[in-house]
Amino acid sequence: MRIHSKLYWLWPLILTPLPGFASDVDENREAIKYLKNLGIEDLANVEVALDDVFDVFDGLVKAKKVTIATGDQQSTARAPSVTTVITAQDIEAMGATDLDDVLEMVPGLHVNRYPLAYLPLYIIRGIYSSQNPEVLMLVNGIRISNSQEGSRSIVWGGMPVNNISRIEIIRGPGSAVYGADAFSGIINIITKTTDEIKGTETGMRLGSFGTREGWVLHGQQYGGFEVALALEYRTTDGPQNIVEADTQTQFDKLFGTSASFAPGPVNLQRDSLDTRLDISQGVWQLRAGYQGRRHVGGGAGAAQALSPASQGADDRLNADLTYHNPNFTDYWDVTTQLSYLRTAWKTDLIIFPPGAFGGSYPEGYIGNPGASEAHSRLEVSGFYAGLKNHLIRLGAGYQHDDMYETKESKNFGINPTTGTPLPPGSPIIDVTDTPYVFSPEVARRSWYLFLQDVWRLAAHWELTVGVRYDDYSDFGSTVNPRTALVWQPQPDFTGKLLYGRAFRAPAFNELNITSNPVALGNPNLKPETIDTWELAFDYRATETSHVALNLFKYQMQDKILYLPNPDGQTNSAQNAGTREGQGFEMEARWKLTKRSSLMANYSYVKTTAEDDHDAGNYPQHSGYLRTDWLFYPNWYLDTQLNWIAGRNRVFGDPRPTVDDYTTIDLTVRRKDIKGSPWNFAISVRNLFDTEAREPSQGPDSNGMISLPNDLPLAGRNYFLELRYRF
């Protein structure tokens, strides 16, 4: 029996160290006695077990460890960025089943929705756009964004959480370290290793909307190699939320038809398969993964018109080989990483339903685009510790992003054979490898250099300065600096003064599209930029309470907007937008009793656009509350409250502000730390069946609002979970 796995289940005592626990395990006789009283006799791995308990305790009262801020591990309190770390224990306690469930606990981060497939839009401090390229997502430190839209994928399909070790989040700029798209924030998902899995775990979930999920995790040593393997599968019909009116509803009024499927449910079905392999030995680590998405429903539609038959598919392959030698020489810690990412998505979209446009399209207005990309990257970096009071990091890298294939078939637009418009009701025509495909096949090359110095000025002062230079083959070069002054006069208090600049690279579509008269590309685009200033405080007031306050202000320049061209007939991408924002985030964690704890946060942000009007469609106010309670031996209750408020409309949208909402989730879990390998949970989401909606887009150039009643979210739903470890 391994104590390591069993002591994970002490997380509800998160704000209370076990009786007699001390920092030196060898001297902690009372802790060992406590474990024996629980019936745990095998103490061979007690030190590791106690470390696990301390990890949970430190994560909710003290600062967790984070690497995302500088590339070197340090506490969140001292890191030269505003960071959040969410552990596997947090994820399990919350009863989360998807990445989006987890991220709502992050101060200043809200998960909005885009109509097509309900793609998640991660709004950090009020910053977002329709494809959400402003947030850089990494898996094990490697970007997974595509270059066509700058998004995670047009067919995303969610991300499971069973194999996640922890999630590190930066709220604020990160281009000085990570380059493009580390604009409003960074989300780094770190998967589990052999040491964390330690054996085999299987699990299953059954829940609302016909949801069925199963997974297997395995971690073990084989011939000196540490091997971790994960396999996760999920299928769901998705919530059947009703859309009362859509774009086709407006056209039906115009043409006197009844083609719209509204009122009707959004289409959120999907099947997903995730596999990951991690093999390491000594200074080498090889990781590979596959994410397959099938039958992904079109949500509220590509043109915000319901279509039960629309769906998409996506395949994402990744691999990376890392050499990391912390003792390369006496003063050098060196890392070399070679990585590859391939994405291939396709869609079958009925953009407008059968009978659209006065019956001119009896089979529907159909478009079936798809694209494939390959991303190859090489980076070499190292930490140099040969100068007193300095830790210097140098790095360089090269990447090649190639959208090597675009495909499309449709029954509208230009016939590539004749060069004339397809008449309404035409059969579907393949326009692949013609000038009329939705996007040309293009590639970009880029290289970069970065320098960072962490300088210990004095006993309580630390200065981090850094700069990164990126050069792109398609839009030029950019320089992004950062400065962070960290003051820690005592171990329990930290103050930070931060400045950083970041950029968002123009996407391939924004630069190159020539076949879409509604949204043409512009090869002369510059990257969007943002300058952010932050003042942050972190204070562990007592052994059982922790508070933090972050104040921020930012200015965005050269925001890419689609604006009318002089001909009055077309729109093209232009660097014409600005944004200014300011606000604050407050966090607190408390031990309430010996067997209960509470964490809470509140965020406020105000963002204005170039016309001095509110940028709209983001929550000015958001709040989160979580309590954990050991209410009976081996039975744990987690309660979460999520409050979203103050969502104004964009300028020119005559609708009233989006309704505020508050949802409450409950998870009851049974774990037996005395030896049972079983773990059982039941979770109820949106307990009180609150009607919650995310804002839809404002009026188009003709004043039409496609989804006047916004995007409905899931009502009350539940799942049952069973895990077994052996």
GIDA-V644872 format. One record per residue. N is the residue number from 1. BURIAL is I if it has 16 or more other ideal C-beta (glycine too) atoms within 10 Angstrom, else O. Layout:
# GIDA-V644872
n: [N	N]
burial: [BURIAL	BURIAL]
This chain:
# GIDA-V644872
n: [1	2	3	4	5	6	7	8	9	10	11	12	13	14	15	16	17	18	19	20	21	22	23	24	25	26	27	28	29	30	31	32	33	34	35	36	37	38	39	40	41	42	43	44	45	46	47	48	49	50	51	52	53	54	55	56	57	58	59	60	61	62	63	64	65	66	67	68	69	70	71	72	73	74	75	76	77	78	79	80	81	82	83	84	85	86	87	88	89	90	91	92	93	94	95	96	97	98	99	100	101	102	103	104	105	106	107	108	109	110	111	112	113	114	115	116	117	118	119	120	121	122	123	124	125	126	127	128	129	130	131	132	133	134	135	136	137	138	139	140	141	142	143	144	145	146	147	148	149	150	151	152	153	154	155	156	157	158	159	160	161	162	163	164	165	166	167	168	169	170	171	172	173	174	175	176	177	178	179	180	181	182	183	184	185	186	187	188	189	190	191	192	193	194	195	196	197	198	199	200	201	202	203	204	205	206	207	208	209	210	211	212	213	214	215	216	217	218	219	220	221	222	223	224	225	226	227	228	229	230	231	232	233	234	235	236	237	238	239	240	241	242	243	244	245	246	247	248	249	250	251	252	253	254	255	256	257	258	259	260	261	262	263	264	265	266	267	268	269	270	271	272	273	274	275	276	277	278	279	280	281	282	283	284	285	286	287	288	289	290	291	292	293	294	295	296	297	298	299	300	301	302	303	304	305	306	307	308	309	310	311	312	313	314	315	316	317	318	319	320	321	322	323	324	325	326	327	328	329	330	331	332	333	334	335	336	337	338	339	340	341	342	343	344	345	346	347	348	349	350	351	352	353	354	355	356	357	358	359	360	361	362	363	364	365	366	367	368	369	370	371	372	373	374	375	376	377	378	379	380	381	382	383	384	385	386	387	388	389	390	391	392	393	394	395	396	397	398	399	400	401	402	403	404	405	406	407	408	409	410	411	412	413	414	415	416	417	418	419	420	421	422	423	424	425	426	427	428	429	430	431	432	433	434	435	436	437	438	439	440	441	442	443	444	445	446	447	448	449	450	451	452	453	454	455	456	457	458	459	460	461	462	463	464	465	466	467	468	469	470	471	472	473	474	475	476	477	478	479	480	481	482	483	484	485	486	487	488	489	490	491	492	493	494	495	496	497	498	499	500	501	502	503	504	505	506	507	508	509	510	511	512	513	514	515	516	517	518	519	520	521	522	523	524	525	526	527	528	529	530	531	532	533	534	535	536	537	538	539	540	541	542	543	544	545	546	547	548	549	550	551	552	553	554	555	556	557	558	559	560	561	562	563	564	565	566	567	568	569	570	571	572	573	574	575	576	577	578	579	580	581	582	583	584	585	586	587	588	589	590	591	592	593	594	595	596	597	598	599	600	601	602	603	604	605	606	607	608	609	610	611	612	613	614	615	616	617	618	619	620	621	622	623	624	625	626	627	628	629	630	631	632	633	634	635	636	637	638	639	640	641	642	643	644	645	646	647	648	649	650	651	652	653	654	655	656	657	658	659	660	661	662	663	664	665	666	667	668	669	670	671	672	673	674	675	676	677	678	679	680	681	682	683	684	685	686	687	688	689	690	691	692	693	694	695	696	697	698	699	700	701	702	703	704	705	706	707	708	709	710	711	712	713	714	715	716	717	718	719	720	721	722	723	724	725	726]
burial: [O	O	I	I	I	I	I	I	I	I	I	I	I	I	I	I	I	I	O	O	I	O	O	O	I	O	O	I	O	O	I	I	O	O	I	O	O	O	O	I	O	O	O	O	I	I	O	O	I	I	O	I	I	I	I	I	I	I	I	I	I	I	I	I	O	I	I	I	I	I	I	O	O	I	I	I	I	I	I	I	I	I	I	I	I	I	I	I	I	I	I	I	I	I	I	I	I	I	I	I	I	I	I	I	I	I	I	I	I	I	I	I	I	I	I	I	I	I	I	I	I	I	I	I	I	I	I	I	I	O	I	I	I	I	I	I	I	I	I	I	I	I	I	I	I	I	I	I	I	I	I	I	I	I	I	I	I	I	I	I	I	I	I	I	I	I	I	I	I	I	I	I	I	I	I	I	I	I	I	I	I	I	I	I	I	I	I	I	I	I	I	I	I	I	O	I	I	I	O	O	I	I	I	O	I	O	I	I	O	O	I	O	I	I	I	I	I	I	I	O	O	O	O	O	O	I	I	I	I	I	I	I	I	I	I	I	I	I	I	O	I	O	I	O	I	I	I	I	I	I	I	I	O	O	I	O	O	O	I	I	I	I	O	I	I	I	I	I	I	I	I	I	I	I	I	I	O	I	I	I	O	O	O	O	I	O	I	O	I	O	I	I	I	I	O	I	I	I	I	I	I	I	I	I	I	I	I	O	O	I	I	I	I	I	I	I	O	I	I	I	O	I	O	I	O	O	O	O	O	O	O	O	I	I	I	O	I	O	I	O	I	I	I	I	I	I	I	I	I	I	I	I	I	I	I	I	I	O	O	O	I	O	O	I	I	I	I	I	I	I	I	I	I	I	I	O	I	O	I	O	I	I	I	I	O	O	O	O	O	O	I	I	I	I	I	O	I	O	I	O	I	I	I	O	O	I	I	I	I	I	I	I	I	I	O	I	O	O	O	O	O	I	O	O	O	I	O	O	I	O	I	O	O	O	O	I	I	I	I	I	I	I	O	I	O	I	I	I	O	I	O	I	I	I	O	O	O	O	O	O	O	I	I	I	I	I	I	I	O	I	O	I	O	I	I	O	O	I	O	I	O	I	I	I	I	I	O	I	O	O	O	I	O	I	I	I	O	I	I	I	I	I	I	I	I	I	I	I	I	I	I	I	I	O	I	O	O	O	O	I	I	I	O	O	I	I	I	I	I	I	I	I	O	I	O	I	O	I	I	I	O	O	O	I	O	I	O	I	O	I	O	I	O	I	O	I	O	I	I	I	O	I	O	O	O	O	O	O	O	O	I	I	I	I	I	O	I	I	I	O	I	I	I	I	I	I	I	I	I	I	I	O	O	O	I	I	I	I	I	I	I	I	I	I	I	O	I	I	I	O	O	O	O	I	I	I	I	I	I	I	O	I	I	I	I	I	I	I	I	I	O	O	O	O	O	I	I	I	I	I	O	I	I	I	O	I	I	I	I	I	O	O	I	O	O	O	O	I	O	O	I	O	I	I	I	O	I	I	I	I	I	O	I	O	O	O	I	O	I	I	I	O	I	I	I	I	I	O	O	O	O	I	I	I	I	I	I	I	I	O	O	O	O	O	I	I	I	O	I	I	I	I	I	I	I	O	I	O	I	O	I	O	I	O	I	O]
